[in-house]
């Protein structure tokens, strides 16, 4: 079973989608999905230092799990900083899952408002069932736009088809074949803190989204 499939309900927030479509602003053409895209890839870093500002909490993944983020370098420093903190927010959630607790410094550092509540509920589902995951989760088609109020919107897809749920009680890994539910569309809103960190405030997600299917 791919990761997240049995936990997805807790991660979908009541927030509306902020920009229509996975293209992130200006059209809904999905022809540039990951096939043929030339994008840099980044795995979870031992330390969250991708963008400036603040003493960033350490994030460390176990050797058997990795997040890969495509399209990190856009050529626009402001967009790159937003994408870096978006990636670290994702990493902070998985870091909490691996630690088995929902009150890590990194989680609060990269999330605030409704987003931290939804993240904690999601994490607690894993912790309660004593589950983690193994493998690789890929994040792609990441697009940034900016609102008139200064907030940023990041819309992106995830591919969980090569990440699998591990039962910590037995050590068994469920490697059931992936379905369309392994692909998730996320729509997030971020605001910049006084320390220069782009913190995620709102999250909406759609599992099995057609926009993210291969």
N, C-alpha and C positions, 0 to 999 in steps of 0.2 A: 504494500500500500504506500503510495507516495505521501510525503509529509503534508500535513495541513488538511487533508481531505476530511478527516473526522473532527478537526478542530475549527473549521472555517467559520461556523456560526458566530463565534465570539469575536472574530476579527472584523466582521462587516459592521461598520458604524451606521448611524442614522443620517450622517452627513450626505448632502446631495453631491452629485458629480459636478465638479467645478468648471471643467472644460469638456466639451463633448468630443468623444473619440479618443483614440490612443495616440493621435498625431500631436497632441499637446497644444494646439492653437493654430488656426488657419487651415481648416480642411480636415477630412476624415479619410484621406487616401492611405491605405495600409500597405501599399506596394513595396515600401521600404522596410518592412519587417525584417527580422534578423537575417533572412536569406540574402546574401550579397552585401550585407552591411560591413563596412570596414571600420571597426571600433576597437579601441583599446579595452583590455580586460583587467580587472583588479579583483583579487581575492581579499578576504577579511584580513586586515592588518593587525599585528600584535598590539599596536597603539593607534588610537584614533587621532591622528595628527594631519589629516588631509587638508583641512582648511584652517585659517588663522583664528585666533581668539580663544582665550580661556585655557585653563589647565585641563586638558582632555583626559577623561578616564581611560584606563587600559582595557582593551577588548582582545581576548585571546580565544581562538577556537581550538577544539581538539583536532588531532591529526586526521581523523576520519570524516571531517565535515568541512565544507568550503562554500562560501558565497562568491559568485563571479558577477561583476557589474560591467556591462558593456556600455560604450558611448560616454565614458567619463570626460574625455577631452573634447570640448566643443569649439575651442578657440576663443571663447568669451569667458574671462576670469570670473565674472559674477555668476554666470550659469554653472561653471565648473565648481565653484564653492558650494552652491546649492546642491548639486548632484553629489558632491563628496559627503555633505552632512546627511543627505537622504540615504546614502549607502551606509553610513555609520549608524543611522537610526535603525535600519534593517538589521545590521550586525548586532546592535545592542539588544534587540529582542531575542535573537538566537543565542547570544551570550547568556542572557538570563535563563533561557531554557536549559542550556548546558550546565549552568550553575545550580539549577533547580530552585530558583527563587525569583520573585517578581519585583524586588525592591533594590535592584542594583544601581550604583551611581551612574552608569552609562545610560540606562533607560531614562532616568529623569533628566539627564543632560541633553538628550536629543529629542525628547518628547515633552509636550505640555498640553494642558487643556484636555479636550475629549480624547485626543490621540493617546495620551498615557493611560487613560481608563480602559480603552479598547485593547491596548497592548497588554496591560496587566491581566485582563480577563483571558486573553488568548494564551498567555504564558501559564496562567494558573491551570488551564485545561491540560496542558502537557505535564505540569508538575503533579497534579492530582492523579493522573493516570501513570505516573512514573515512566514517562516516555521521552526520548530525544529523537534525533535523526542522524542518518549517515549519508554520505554522498555529496553531490554538488547541486546547488540551486543557482540557476542562471537568471539574471535580471537584465532585461533588454528593452529596446525601443523606448528609451528614457528621454522624455522631452520636458523642457522647462519653459514656463512663461511667467510673466510678472503682471500683477494686478495694479490698478491705480492707487491702491492703498499701501503699496510697497511689499505686500506679501508675494510669495512665489508659489506657483502651482507646478507640481511634478506628476506627470502621468507616465506609467510604465507597466511593463508586463513581467511576470515571473514564469519560469519553467521549472517545475518540481519533478519532472519525469525521471530524473536520475538521483533523486533524494528519497530516502526510505525511512519509515518509522522504525525505531528500535525500542523494544520493550526492555527497560532497565531491570525489571524484576527477573527476567529469564535470559536476557542477553540476545534474544532472537530478533532478527531483522526481517520485516515483512517486505519481500521483493515482488509483490504482485505487479502485473503489468500495468503501466500507466494508462489512464483514460483522459478524456478531454478536461476533466476536473483538475489535472495537473498544471493547467495554465490559468493564471490569475491576472486580472487587470486591476491596477491600483490607481487611485486618484487622491492626491494628497495636497494639503496646503501648509506652507511653512512660513514662519515669521522670524526675522533676524533679531537676536537678543542684543543686549547692550555689550555683551562680550564678543559679538561678531559671529555667533553660532546660529545657523539656520535650524530652528527647532520645528518639528512637525506638530501641527495643532489639530488638524482634521484629517481623517482617512476614510475613504470609501473603497470597497473592493468588490469584485465580481468574479467568482470562480467559474471556470469553464467558458470564459468570455471568447467570443468568436474572433475578436480583434487580436488575440494572443495565440491562436492556434497555429501550428506549423503548416 
